[in-house]
Amino acid sequence: MQARLGNGGRRASQGGFTLVEMAVVLVIIGVILGAVMIGRDVQRNAEYTRIKQKFVDQWVVAYNTYGQRLGAPIGDNQSAPRLMVNGFNFDGNGDSLSGGDMSNVSEPDAICRENKPARMVRDMQTGDEFNLRNLMLKAGVTLPPGRGQGMEDRYVYLDTNGNPQEIQICFQWNKPGTPSGSGNVMVITGLTPDLARALDQAVDGKPDAQNGAFRQEGVVRATGTEFDPGVQWAGNNTQGFTDTGTADTVDTEATDADQVLTMVAHLKMNQ
């Protein structure tokens, strides 16, 4: 049986795609989708690196510059320094630095720019003379750009759901025995779980919520687990903004349109 010939004696073409052609199309679509997903991850990782280098690290430089110029941490008494952030307002509950038990004292309030950040435990020191921006400018310290003029203590980024989140920094002194580390620390609020772990990895080489120079505020190692490898950051990116945050719990009710949970970290200062 001979095949029918079309006009001009040519074999009539068959309509539709062959299985091979369909397979090639599906492979191309898969490659494109994979590239898009990888591109998003690469872009997000680049943003996390930028947050550390252009914001957090620059605030560390500003803090250290202040201490070098004035001989005391920010908010401390320059003529009689206690070497603690906001040491000017430290009373020690009657205990002296030389003879008292520092683990029992009340810590001075944190130094922030204007408003206390969300989820930060410590209260902030009020008064324009203890405004973080004013103190830095009076010392002639150049501030990181942050969000812009007057909002140098803040940085805005997009979380994994594409919603804007705002980082804010303050400084405070933690008494001995504080789980997030004793001494002068930078308080960093507004960190999504993956950003917090990325910063911890960059600072300490390991994401551990209660070890190293970068720790989660309020996380305490469970009793009897002092020999465990570490403590996970209490939260993950499936959890919504109003969740309390647990490392292993997946929030099945949260959607990819919700604002992601944020946490607070303490970064240990060198002085």
Order of alpha helices (4+ residues) and beta strands (2+ residues): alpha-alpha-alpha-beta-beta-beta-alpha-beta-beta
